Amino acid sequence: MKRLTFLSALGLSLAAFNYAWSQDLKLNDLEYFETQGVNVLIYNNLFTGGFNDEKNAGIELIHHGVRTSQGGAVRLSNTPEQWDLVPAISNRKVDRASNTIEATLRYEDYDFNSRVVVTAKGKGVEISVYLDKPVPKVLEGKAGFNLEFLPSQYWAKTYLMDGRFNRFPRYVVGNTITRPNSDKLKQFKGYETYDDRGTGEFIDPLPLETGRMLLLAPDEPSRMVKVTSQDADLMLFDGRVLAQNGWYVVRSLLPTGKTGKVLTWTVEPNAINGWLREPNIGFSQVGYLPSQQKVSVIELDKKDKPLAKASIHKIGDDGHATEVFNGDVKPWGDYYKYHYVKFDFTSVDTPGIYYIQYGDFKTNNFIIDNTVYDQITDATSDIWIPIHMNHMFVKEGYRVWHGEPFKEGYLQAPPNTDHFDLHDQGPTTDTKFKPLELIPGLNVGGFFDAGDFDIETGSNISVVQNFVHTWEYFKPLRDQTYVDQKTRHVVLHRPDGTPDILQFIEHGTLNLVAQAEIIGHMAQTLSNSVLHNYHHLGDAASLTDGLPYNPNLGPYEIAPDGLSSGVKDDMWAFTSRNPSLDLQAATMFAAASRALKGYNDDLSSRALQQSKRLLKEATELLAKQAQDTTFRGGRSADVATNLQLYISTGEQQYNDKFQQLLWPALDRNVNFGLLTALNAIPHMDASFQEKLRPYVVKYKAYIDDLEKNNPYGVPIGLGNWAGGGAMVNFGTTVCFASKHFPDIIDASHAFKASNYLFGSHPYHNYSLVATVGATRPKSVFYGNNRADFSFIPGNVAPGILFRKPDHFENYDDWPFLWGQNEGTIGGNTSYLIFGSAFKNLVNR
């Protein structure tokens, strides 16, 4: 009787599944399979081989507007981690006649090729794997076809495997076994195998379930997917066993000794009949000034019929809402996947609390008031930046964000070391230090780069420069952080009588001057020596044991005097010389020397001395290299270097050199060079500003083109990083350009940048700045606390990531995709400048 009840329930579930089907999948002009509510992408996005398994490539499913599945490919492990090998896609063919997309996948390390053929069949796709040669012996039992599903969209939902019911776990559970490290396939070539305190083993997760038919989320039609396998068992794994950024993995092993078609799956995503994506009503979560232009950009499903009107409602003192404005909704047009309309409510200018009503959809509330932008940088400067101060103990109230990291210092990276974070040590050390010798004095100052704990020298250089610009242009006297360099102690929300920005300049300069003085030039990075402590999450002070490595000790042994250990966890300094980086440092040192004068005169003097030395040496080295033709290269860094040295010293030779290099650089690329030129105006005569005028006119033409390019009128990045830096740079440039050339550049363009950051952008309308836009800011970010699904206040997300060929996304329920959620010290301090310039513009 129980079995009959179960079978009845299963039959009803599958009946509901079949009833829900919509139109058949079709191969569209953008070369993916589509029906309303379902997109199946077939290697439109490729594995990059940079950080390898980035969770944004392979066969992907965009299911009712959300990319819920990815990674479909032949893989070499049950639950691939970020540095596991990925296949190169050497060939991709689209056959419209057969409704088929085929790709050739290759693992060069094992001379292993496979072909994956995907064919639209009815409501789903058939995925077939072909082999011309059998699976290599070393990959038998390891090579299989994987498809990964986003945990945040499936946890707490049910699944059926061959009719057996279960539920996806909210937090990782499951059984594991251990295997000898010798069984593990190679990962990144610089990887040092992590074994847990010398056990010589690695963890291998066991499947949650095994069978031939898997039904995901029958209790949630928008996420329901049926996967069947004709030839081999389906295994369901929880990839979070090995890494917090793992996904649920459906996998079938490839058979041994066989060729031809060796594996066939059918994947059938449910498409809800009549489904339309809800309108994304974009607006500034921070709010609006009474006097500014107020335009909501509304993103619509292309099959949705735009409404003629939208309205604004004001929340009264009694809590009741009253409609105060009703206006036309005007079409803008299509932009990639969606259709866009605009709703102008500029005439609403009475201070108060409001929301937008578009048909049946009502937004969260926002404020109209003259004070809405007053605090847009406070969380970034008060919390995010001091938390990222390296070599310091950082405390907030009862909470310790981290202890003092890396007390043992940094070892010289050995020659010919290829680093997993895209650095490398060349054939020599370029220093007086021997490989793995301690370089004394580097464990001072500096800022963590991002969601990891390394000091990226290039980023830290830009950070100090950002702080100096903020200080010199806007003189923020805000003091909310206690910093004691002598005791290496930081306390948030505790004033100490010194402007925080000066202490940040000092902290960054301390590390960079130490690099220049001790190494002789700038290091590429101060980073991790082994992969397992690079992807460490939690307190930075626990990343290493704080004791220098002693090769005379056994593994994990501590010396009798307690001053060294046998743990190979020390950080390394990658010291191959890059004269372009030295030039950038010279720029920063010249600027920092001015800001520090009168506050830390010794450090100011040392910074200026290193600026002049590095400029001279780097110029000589670059003269021996090929000419750089971009504004971002070493020759162009020379433009800013000479400007900063001229401002610091007043010596005409630097001004002459600056102007000699500036104008050709602007001719090559005005977008990258204009902000540097604008920064020079207060230090030049009137003729300089007039000579700059045609370039500002050229920049205005660029702004005008942006209005035609996308409905937001701002630069939107389409690369593997979401482009927030370009957005902030655009906003800052407009702020300064409108100040010096108000007859050419209208200040309103800066509000478009702020609107985008604070909620008027594709995919969703969350503020991209943590805690800013108090009603609906993003709540998860890729930071060093990402495993807690949390954020660090004031963090600025890179933005809305573009996935080829037409999909924008920004997950706010899954923090682990760095390209859309990782705030960086460079990006956040650039936001500090933009926010300061924007507030200054508002006050003007």
C-alpha positions in Angstrom: 0.0 0.0 0.0 2.9 2.4 0.9 4.5 1.5 -2.5 1.3 2.3 -4.3 1.0 5.7 -2.5 4.6 6.5 -3.4 4.2 5.6 -7.1 1.0 7.7 -7.2 2.9 10.6 -5.8 5.7 10.1 -8.3 3.2 9.9 -11.1 1.5 13.1 -10.1 4.9 14.8 -9.8 5.9 13.7 -13.3 2.5 14.6 -14.7 2.8 18.1 -13.3 6.3 18.2 -14.8 5.0 17.2 -18.3 2.0 19.6 -18.0 4.3 22.5 -17.4 6.2 22.3 -20.6 6.2 25.2 -23.0 7.5 25.5 -26.6 10.3 23.4 -28.0 13.9 24.6 -27.7 15.1 26.3 -30.9 18.6 27.3 -32.0 18.5 31.1 -32.2 20.7 33.6 -34.1 23.0 34.0 -31.1 23.9 30.4 -31.3 22.2 29.0 -28.2 19.0 27.0 -27.6 16.0 29.0 -26.5 12.4 29.0 -25.5 10.6 31.5 -23.4 12.0 31.1 -19.9 14.9 28.8 -20.9 18.3 29.5 -22.5 20.8 26.6 -23.0 24.2 28.0 -23.8 26.7 25.6 -25.4 30.3 26.8 -25.0 29.4 30.4 -25.7 31.7 31.1 -22.7 34.9 29.2 -22.5 37.1 28.1 -19.6 39.9 30.7 -19.5 42.8 28.7 -18.1 43.6 31.7 -15.9 42.0 30.7 -12.7 40.5 27.7 -14.5 37.2 26.7 -12.9 35.5 30.1 -12.5 31.9 28.7 -12.6 31.0 30.7 -15.7 31.7 28.6 -18.7 30.8 25.4 -20.6 27.2 24.3 -21.1 25.1 26.7 -19.1 21.4 27.0 -18.3 19.7 30.4 -17.8 16.5 29.3 -16.2 13.7 31.9 -15.9 16.2 34.7 -15.9 18.8 33.2 -13.6 22.0 31.3 -14.6 21.4 28.3 -12.5 23.7 25.7 -14.1 27.1 25.8 -15.7 30.3 23.9 -16.2 28.9 21.3 -18.5 32.0 19.5 -19.9 34.2 16.5 -19.6 36.0 17.0 -16.3 38.6 15.0 -14.4 37.2 15.1 -10.9 33.9 14.6 -9.1 33.8 18.2 -7.8 36.3 20.4 -9.6 38.0 23.1 -7.6 39.2 26.4 -8.9 42.7 25.4 -10.0 41.8 22.0 -11.4 42.5 21.5 -15.0 39.9 22.6 -17.5 39.5 21.6 -21.1 40.5 23.9 -24.0 37.6 24.2 -26.5 39.6 23.8 -29.7 36.7 23.6 -32.1 33.0 24.7 -32.0 30.5 24.0 -34.8 26.9 25.1 -35.2 24.7 23.0 -37.5 21.4 24.7 -38.0 20.0 22.0 -40.2 20.4 19.4 -37.5 19.7 21.8 -34.6 23.1 20.8 -33.2 26.1 22.5 -31.6 29.3 20.4 -31.4 32.6 21.2 -29.5 35.9 19.5 -29.3 37.4 19.5 -25.8 41.1 18.8 -25.2 43.3 18.2 -22.2 46.8 18.8 -23.5 48.5 17.4 -20.4 47.0 14.0 -21.1 46.7 14.2 -24.9 43.0 13.5 -24.4 40.3 14.7 -26.8 36.5 14.4 -26.6 33.6 15.7 -28.6 30.5 17.0 -27.0 27.4 17.1 -29.3 24.3 18.9 -28.1 21.1 18.6 -30.0 17.7 20.2 -29.3 15.1 17.5 -28.9 11.6 18.7 -28.0 11.6 20.5 -24.7 15.2 19.6 -23.8 18.6 18.9 -25.2 20.4 15.6 -25.8 24.1 15.8 -24.7 26.3 13.1 -26.2 30.0 12.5 -25.6 32.1 11.0 -28.4 35.7 9.6 -28.2 37.9 8.8 -31.1 40.3 7.0 -28.8 39.6 5.4 -25.4 40.0 7.3 -22.2 43.7 7.3 -21.3 44.7 4.8 -18.7 45.6 7.4 -16.2 42.2 9.0 -16.5 40.1 5.8 -16.2 37.7 6.3 -13.4 38.4 10.0 -13.3 37.2 11.4 -16.7 33.5 12.0 -16.7 30.8 14.4 -17.9 29.8 17.0 -15.3 27.0 19.6 -15.1 26.9 21.9 -12.0 23.9 23.5 -10.4 23.9 26.7 -8.3 23.4 25.7 -4.6 21.6 28.9 -3.5 18.9 28.3 -6.1 18.4 24.6 -5.0 19.1 24.2 -1.3 16.0 23.3 0.8 14.3 22.2 -2.5 13.6 18.5 -3.1 15.0 16.1 -5.7 14.2 12.6 -6.9 16.7 10.0 -8.0 15.0 7.0 -9.6 11.9 7.9 -7.6 13.7 8.3 -4.2 12.9 11.6 -2.6 15.4 13.8 -0.8 16.2 17.4 -0.2 19.2 19.5 -1.2 21.1 20.5 2.0 21.3 24.2 3.0 24.8 23.6 4.4 27.1 21.1 3.0 26.6 17.5 4.3 27.6 14.2 2.9 30.2 11.4 3.2 33.8 11.5 2.2 36.7 9.2 1.9 40.4 9.9 1.9 42.9 8.9 -0.8 46.7 9.0 -1.1 47.9 12.2 -2.7 49.5 10.1 -5.4 46.0 9.4 -6.7 45.2 13.1 -7.2 45.6 14.4 -10.8 47.8 17.4 -11.3 46.3 20.9 -10.8 48.0 24.2 -11.5 51.7 23.5 -12.1 52.8 25.8 -9.2 50.5 23.9 -6.8 52.0 22.4 -3.7 49.7 19.6 -2.5 47.8 20.4 0.6 47.6 17.5 3.1 46.0 18.0 6.4 48.9 18.2 8.8 51.1 15.7 6.9 48.6 12.9 6.5 49.6 12.5 2.8 45.9 12.2 1.8 43.3 14.2 0.1 39.5 14.3 0.6 37.2 12.8 -2.0 33.4 13.3 -1.6 31.0 10.5 -2.1 27.8 10.9 -4.1 24.6 12.0 -2.3 22.7 9.7 -4.7 23.2 7.5 -7.7 20.7 6.5 -10.4 19.6 6.9 -14.0 16.9 9.6 -13.7 17.3 12.8 -11.6 14.5 15.3 -11.1 15.7 18.5 -9.5 13.2 20.8 -7.7 9.8 19.3 -8.6 8.4 21.5 -5.8 9.7 24.7 -7.7 8.6 24.8 -11.3 10.9 27.7 -12.1 13.9 25.5 -11.2 12.7 22.1 -12.2 15.1 20.1 -14.4 15.0 16.5 -15.4 18.3 14.7 -16.2 18.3 11.2 -17.6 21.3 9.0 -18.7 21.0 6.1 -21.1 24.5 4.6 -20.7 25.9 5.3 -17.2 24.8 6.1 -13.7 24.2 9.7 -12.7 25.9 10.7 -9.5 24.9 13.7 -7.5 27.7 15.4 -5.5 27.8 18.4 -3.2 30.9 20.3 -4.3 31.0 22.4 -1.2 32.6 19.5 0.7 36.0 20.6 -0.7 35.5 24.3 -1.2 32.8 26.7 -0.1 32.4 27.9 -3.7 31.5 24.4 -4.9 28.2 23.7 -6.7 26.0 20.7 -6.8 27.5 18.4 -9.4 25.7 15.9 -11.6 28.2 13.5 -13.1 28.6 10.3 -15.1 31.9 8.6 -15.6 33.1 7.8 -19.1 33.5 4.1 -19.8 36.9 2.6 -20.3 38.1 1.0 -23.4 35.3 2.4 -25.6 35.1 4.7 -28.6 32.3 6.4 -30.6 29.3 7.6 -28.7 30.1 6.6 -25.1 27.7 8.7 -23.1 24.2 10.2 -23.7 22.2 12.5 -21.3 18.9 14.2 -21.8 18.5 17.5 -20.0 15.0 18.9 -19.9 14.5 22.2 -18.1 11.0 23.1 -17.2 9.6 26.2 -18.9 6.6 27.7 -17.2 3.8 28.5 -19.7 3.3 32.2 -20.2 6.3 33.1 -18.0 7.5 36.7 -18.2 10.4 38.0 -16.3 9.3 40.6 -13.7 10.2 44.2 -14.6 13.5 45.4 -13.1 12.6 48.9 -12.0 16.0 50.7 -11.8 16.4 53.7 -9.6 18.8 55.1 -7.0 18.4 53.3 -3.7 20.3 56.2 -2.0 17.6 58.6 -3.3 17.6 61.9 -5.1 18.2 65.6 -4.6 15.0 67.6 -5.0 16.6 69.5 -7.9 18.2 66.7 -9.8 16.9 64.8 -12.8 15.1 61.6 -11.8 14.7 58.9 -14.4 13.8 55.3 -13.7 15.2 52.8 -16.3 12.9 49.8 -16.5 14.2 46.6 -17.9 11.5 44.4 -19.5 11.2 40.9 -20.9 11.1 41.4 -24.7 7.7 39.6 -24.8 6.3 41.9 -22.1 4.1 44.7 -23.4 5.3 48.0 -22.0 2.8 50.0 -20.0 1.9 53.6 -21.0 2.1 55.0 -17.5 3.9 54.7 -14.1 3.4 56.6 -10.9 5.1 57.9 -7.8 3.6 57.5 -4.4 4.6 59.4 -1.3 4.4 57.8 2.2 2.9 60.3 4.6 3.5 60.9 8.3 0.6 58.6 9.1 2.1 55.7 7.1 -0.4 55.9 4.3 0.8 56.2 0.7 -0.7 58.8 -1.8 -0.1 59.0 -5.5 1.6 62.3 -6.2 2.7 61.9 -9.8 1.6 59.9 -12.8 3.6 60.2 -16.0 4.4 58.6 -19.4 6.7 55.6 -19.8 8.8 56.2 -22.9 10.5 53.5 -25.0 14.3 53.4 -25.2 14.8 50.2 -27.2 16.5 46.8 -26.9 19.8 46.2 -25.2 21.1 42.7 -25.5 18.5 40.3 -24.0 15.9 42.8 -22.7 13.8 45.8 -23.7 14.1 49.1 -21.9 11.7 52.0 -21.2 12.2 55.1 -19.1 10.0 56.9 -16.6 10.9 60.6 -15.9 9.7 61.9 -12.5 12.0 64.9 -12.2 9.0 67.1 -11.3 8.7 65.3 -8.0 10.8 67.5 -5.8 9.2 67.7 -2.3 11.4 66.1 0.4 9.9 62.9 1.6 9.7 59.1 1.3 8.5 57.6 -2.0 8.1 54.5 -4.1 7.5 53.8 -7.8 4.5 51.9 -9.0 4.7 50.2 -12.4 1.5 48.2 -13.1 1.3 45.6 -10.3 4.9 46.1 -9.3 5.9 48.4 -6.5 9.5 49.2 -5.6 10.9 49.5 -2.1 11.0 53.1 -0.8 13.6 55.8 -1.5 14.2 59.3 -0.1 14.1 62.7 -1.8 16.1 65.2 0.2 19.2 67.5 0.0 21.1 65.2 2.3 20.8 61.9 0.6 24.5 61.8 -0.7 26.1 63.1 2.5 27.2 59.7 3.8 27.9 57.7 0.6 31.6 57.2 1.4 31.4 56.9 5.2 31.1 53.1 5.4 34.0 52.6 2.9 36.4 55.0 4.7 35.3 54.1 8.3 35.0 50.3 7.9 36.1 48.6 4.7 39.4 50.4 4.3 40.7 50.0 7.8 39.7 46.4 7.9 42.0 45.8 4.9 45.1 47.3 6.7 47.7 44.6 6.6 50.2 43.9 9.5 47.8 45.4 12.0 45.4 44.0 14.6 41.9 45.3 13.7 39.1 45.5 16.2 35.5 46.8 16.0 33.4 46.8 19.1 33.4 43.2 20.5 34.6 41.9 17.1 38.2 41.2 16.0 38.3 41.4 12.2 41.8 40.0 12.2 44.9 39.7 14.3 48.3 41.0 13.1 49.2 38.9 10.0 52.5 37.7 8.8 54.7 38.4 11.7 57.3 36.1 10.2 57.8 38.4 7.2 58.4 37.5 3.6 60.8 35.1 1.9 62.5 35.7 -1.5 60.5 33.9 -4.1 62.7 31.3 -6.0 63.6 32.0 -9.6 61.4 30.5 -12.3 58.4 30.3 -10.1 55.0 30.5 -11.8 52.4 31.7 -9.3 48.7 30.7 -9.3 47.6 34.3 -9.0 49.1 35.2 -12.4 52.5 36.4 -11.1 55.9 34.9 -11.8 59.4 35.1 -10.6 61.9 35.4 -13.5 65.2 33.5 -14.0 66.9 35.5 -11.3 65.7 37.2 -8.0 66.7 40.7 -9.2 67.8 41.3 -5.6 70.7 40.6 -3.3 68.6 38.0 -1.5 69.0 34.3 -2.0 66.0 32.1 -2.9 63.8 31.5 0.2 65.9 33.9 2.2 64.0 36.2 4.6 63.8 39.8 3.3 63.7 41.8 6.5 61.4 44.8 7.0 58.7 44.1 4.5 56.0 43.2 7.1 54.9 46.7 7.7 51.9 48.8 6.3 50.1 48.0 3.1 46.6 46.9 2.3 45.0 43.5 1.5 44.2 43.5 -2.2 40.7 42.1 -2.1 39.1 38.9 -1.0 42.6 37.5 -0.4 45.5 38.7 1.8 48.3 39.5 -0.6 49.8 42.9 -1.2 49.4 43.6 -4.9 52.0 46.3 -5.4 50.4 47.9 -8.4 47.1 48.1 -6.6 48.7 49.5 -3.4 50.4 52.2 -5.5 47.1 53.3 -7.0 45.5 53.1 -3.5 48.0 55.6 -2.0 47.6 57.8 -5.1 43.8 57.7 -4.6 44.2 58.7 -1.0 46.5 61.6 -1.8 44.1 62.9 -4.5 41.2 62.7 -2.1 43.2 64.5 0.6 44.5 67.3 -1.7 41.3 68.0 -3.6 38.8 67.6 -0.8 40.7 67.7 2.6 38.4 65.2 4.4 39.0 65.7 8.1 36.8 62.7 9.1 38.3 60.9 12.1 36.6 57.7 13.0 39.5 55.3 13.2 42.2 54.8 15.8 45.6 53.8 14.3 48.7 53.1 16.3 51.7 52.1 14.1 53.9 51.4 17.1 51.6 48.8 18.6 50.1 47.8 15.2 46.6 48.3 16.5 43.5 49.6 14.8 40.1 50.3 16.4 37.1 51.2 14.3 34.7 54.0 15.3 37.3 55.4 17.8 38.6 58.9 16.9 42.3 59.5 17.6 42.7 63.2 16.7 44.2 62.6 13.2 42.3 62.6 9.9 41.9 59.0 8.9 42.9 59.7 5.3 46.4 60.8 6.4 46.8 57.6 8.4 45.8 55.6 5.4 48.4 57.4 3.2 51.0 56.7 5.8 50.1 53.1 6.1 50.3 52.4 2.4 53.5 54.4 1.9 55.2 52.5 4.7 55.1 49.2 2.9 55.9 50.6 -0.6 58.9 52.7 0.7 60.1 49.5 2.5 60.0 47.7 -0.9 61.9 50.4 -2.7 64.6 50.8 0.1 65.1 47.1 1.0 64.6 45.3 -2.4 65.9 48.2 -4.5 62.8 48.4 -6.6 59.1 47.5 -6.4 58.0 43.9 -5.9 55.3 42.5 -8.1 53.5 41.2 -5.1 53.9 40.0 -1.6 51.8 36.8 -1.7 51.3 33.2 -0.8 53.7 30.5 -1.5 51.3 27.6 -1.5 47.8 27.4 -2.9 46.1 26.1 0.2 46.8 29.2 2.1 46.0 31.5 -0.8 42.3 30.4 -0.8 42.3 30.7 3.0 39.1 32.2 4.4 38.8 33.8 7.8 41.3 35.6 10.0 44.4 36.6 8.0 46.5 36.2 11.2 45.8 32.4 11.1 46.9 32.0 7.5 50.5 31.5 8.7 51.9 30.4 12.0 53.8 33.7 12.5 57.1 31.9 12.7 59.8 31.9 10.0 60.3 28.6 8.2 63.3 26.6 9.4 64.4 23.9 6.9 66.3 22.1 9.7 63.0 21.3 11.5 60.6 18.5 10.7 57.2 19.2 9.2 55.1 21.3 11.7 57.9 21.1 14.3 58.5 24.3 16.4 62.1 25.1 17.4 62.9 24.8 21.1 63.4 28.6 21.3 59.9 29.1 19.8 61.3 31.4 17.1 60.9 29.3 14.0 59.0 26.3 12.7 59.0 23.6 10.1 55.7 24.8 8.5 56.1 25.9 4.8 53.5 28.6 5.1 55.6 31.8 4.8 54.6 34.4 2.3 56.9 35.2 -0.6 58.1 38.4 -2.2 58.0 38.2 -6.1 60.7 40.6 -7.0 61.3 40.5 -10.8 61.9 44.1 -11.7 59.3 45.9 -13.8 60.4 49.5 -14.7 56.8 50.4 -15.6 55.8 49.5 -12.0 58.7 51.5 -10.7 57.5 54.5 -12.7 54.0 54.1 -11.1 55.6 54.0 -7.7 57.6 57.1 -8.5 54.4 58.9 -9.3 52.8 57.8 -6.0 55.9 58.6 -3.9 56.1 62.1 -5.3 52.4 62.7 -4.4 52.6 61.0 -1.0 55.7 63.1 0.0 53.5 66.2 -0.2 50.6 64.8 1.8 52.9 63.4 4.5 54.9 66.7 4.9 54.1 68.1 8.4 52.6 64.8 9.5 55.4 62.3 9.0 58.3 64.3 7.7 60.8 61.4 7.8 58.5 59.2 5.6 57.8 62.2 3.4 61.5 62.7 2.7 62.1 59.0 2.1 59.2 58.9 -0.4 60.5 61.8 -2.4 64.0 60.4 -2.5 62.7 57.1 -3.8 60.5 58.9 -6.4 63.5 60.6 -8.0 65.6 57.5 -7.9 63.0 55.2 -9.4 62.1 57.7 -12.1 65.7 58.0 -13.2 66.4 54.2 -13.1 63.1 53.2 -14.7 63.5 55.8 -17.5 66.9 54.3 -18.3 65.6 50.8 -18.3 62.5 51.7 -20.4 64.7 53.4 -23.0 66.2 50.0 -23.8 62.7 48.5 -24.3 60.2 48.7 -27.2 58.1 51.9 -27.3 54.7 51.5 -25.5 51.8 53.0 -27.4 49.1 52.8 -24.8 48.2 55.4 -22.1 48.2 52.6 -19.5 51.7 51.4 -20.2 55.1 52.5 -18.7 55.6 55.5 -21.0 52.2 56.8 -20.1 52.8 56.3 -16.4 55.7 58.6 -17.0 53.1 61.4 -17.8 51.6 61.2 -14.3 55.0 60.7 -12.7 56.4 63.9 -14.1 53.2 65.8 -13.2 53.4 64.7 -9.6 57.1 65.5 -9.4 56.5 68.9 -10.9 53.7 69.6 -8.3 56.0 68.3 -5.5 59.2 70.2 -6.5 58.2 73.0 -8.8 61.1 72.1 -11.1 60.3 73.1 -14.7 62.1 70.1 -16.2 59.3 67.9 -14.9 56.6 70.2 -16.3 58.3 70.2 -19.7 58.5 66.4 -19.8 54.9 66.1 -18.6 53.6 68.2 -21.4 55.9 66.6 -24.0 54.3 63.2 -23.2 50.7 64.3 -22.4 49.4 65.5 -25.7 50.5 62.5 -27.8 49.0 60.3 -25.1 45.7 62.1 -25.3 45.7 61.8 -29.1 46.0 58.0 -28.7 43.3 57.6 -26.1 41.5 60.6 -24.5 39.4 58.4 -22.2 42.4 57.1 -20.3 44.4 60.3 -20.2 41.8 63.0 -19.6 41.6 62.7 -15.8 45.4 63.1 -15.4 45.2 66.2 -17.6 42.3 67.6 -15.5 44.3 67.0 -12.3 47.0 69.2 -13.8 44.9 72.3 -14.4 45.3 73.9 -10.9 49.1 73.8 -11.4 49.3 75.1 -14.9 48.7 78.5 -16.6 45.6 79.4 -18.5 47.0 78.3 -21.9 47.2 74.7 -20.7 43.4 74.7 -20.0 42.7 76.1 -23.4 44.9 73.6 -25.1 43.0 70.9 -23.3 39.6 72.2 -24.4 39.4 70.2 -27.8 40.1 67.0 -25.9 37.2 67.7 -23.5 35.0 68.3 -26.6 36.2 64.9 -27.9 35.3 63.4 -24.5 31.8 64.9 -24.7 31.3 63.1 -28.0 32.2 59.9 -26.2 29.6 60.7 -23.5 27.0 61.4 -26.2 27.7 58.0 -27.8 27.1 56.3 -24.5 23.6 57.7 -24.5 23.0 55.8 -27.7 25.0 52.7 -26.7 22.9 51.7 -23.7 19.8 52.9 -21.7 21.9 54.0 -18.7 24.2 56.3 -20.6 27.4 55.1 -18.9 30.3 52.8 -19.9 29.3 49.2 -19.2 32.1 46.7 -19.2 31.6 43.5 -21.2 34.7 41.6 -20.0 35.5 39.0 -17.4 35.4 41.7 -14.7 32.2 43.6 -14.4 33.7 47.0 -15.2 33.0 49.0 -12.0 36.4 50.6 -12.2 35.6 52.2 -15.6 32.2 53.3 -14.2 33.8 55.1 -11.2 36.6 56.6 -13.4 33.9 57.9 -15.7 32.0 59.5 -12.9 35.1 61.1 -11.4 36.2 62.4 -14.8 32.8 64.0 -15.4 32.9 65.6 -11.9 36.3 67.3 -12.7 35.5 68.1 -16.3 32.2 69.7 -15.4 34.1 71.8 -12.8 36.7 73.1 -15.3 34.6 73.0 -18.5 31.0 73.6 -17.4 30.2 74.9 -20.9 31.1 71.6 -22.4 30.4 68.8 -19.8 27.1 68.9 -18.0 27.3 67.8 -14.4 24.2 65.7 -14.9 26.3 62.9 -16.4 27.9 62.3 -13.0 24.4 61.5 -11.6 24.1 58.8 -14.2 27.2 57.1 -12.8 25.9 57.4 -9.2 22.4 56.1 -10.2 24.1 53.1 -11.8 26.1 52.3 -8.7 23.2 52.8 -6.4 20.6 50.7 -8.3 19.8 51.7 -11.8 21.5 48.9 -13.8 20.6 45.6 -15.5 19.6 42.4 -13.8 18.4 43.8 -10.4 18.1 47.2 -8.7 20.3 46.6 -5.6 22.9 49.2 -4.6 26.3 47.9 -5.6 27.8 49.5 -2.4 27.4 47.5 0.8 25.1 49.4 3.3 24.7 52.3 0.9 21.1 52.5 -0.2 19.9 51.3 3.1 16.6 49.8 1.9 18.1 47.4 -0.7 21.9 47.2 -0.8 23.6 44.1 -1.9 23.9 41.7 1.0 26.6 39.3 -0.1 30.0 40.0 -1.6 33.2 38.2 -2.5 35.4 39.1 0.5 37.5 37.2 2.9 34.3 36.5 4.9 32.4 35.2 1.8 32.1 31.8 3.4 29.7 33.4 5.9 27.5 34.8 3.0 28.2 38.2 4.4 29.8 41.5 3.4 32.2 44.1 4.8 30.4 47.4 5.0 31.4 49.9 2.4 32.5 47.3 -0.1 31.9 48.2 -3.8 31.1 45.3 -6.1 32.6 45.3 -9.6 29.1 45.4 -10.9 26.9 43.6 -13.4 28.9 40.9 -15.2 28.3 40.2 -18.9 28.1 36.6 -20.0 28.2 36.0 -23.7 26.3 36.4 -25.8 23.6 38.5 -24.2 23.2 37.9 -20.4 24.0 40.3 -17.5 24.0 39.0 -13.9 25.0 39.9 -10.4 24.2 37.2 -7.8 23.2 38.5 -4.4 22.5 35.0 -3.0 25.9 33.5 -4.0 29.1 35.5 -3.2 31.7 33.3 -4.8 32.0 34.8 -8.3 34.8 37.3 -8.0 34.1 39.0 -11.4 30.8 40.4 -10.2 31.1 40.5 -6.4 34.8 41.0 -5.3 35.6 44.5 -4.0 39.2 45.5 -4.3 41.3 48.0 -2.4 42.0 49.8 -5.7 38.4 49.9 -6.7 37.1 50.9 -3.3 39.6 53.8 -3.0 38.7 54.9 -6.5 35.1 55.0 -5.3 36.3 57.1 -2.4 37.5 59.7 -4.9 34.4 59.5 -6.9 32.2 59.9 -3.9 34.2 62.8 -2.6 34.1 64.5 -6.0 30.4 63.8 -6.4 29.6 65.3 -3.0 31.7 68.3 -4.0 29.7 68.6 -7.2 26.4 68.4 -5.3 27.6 71.1 -3.0 28.6 73.3 -6.0 
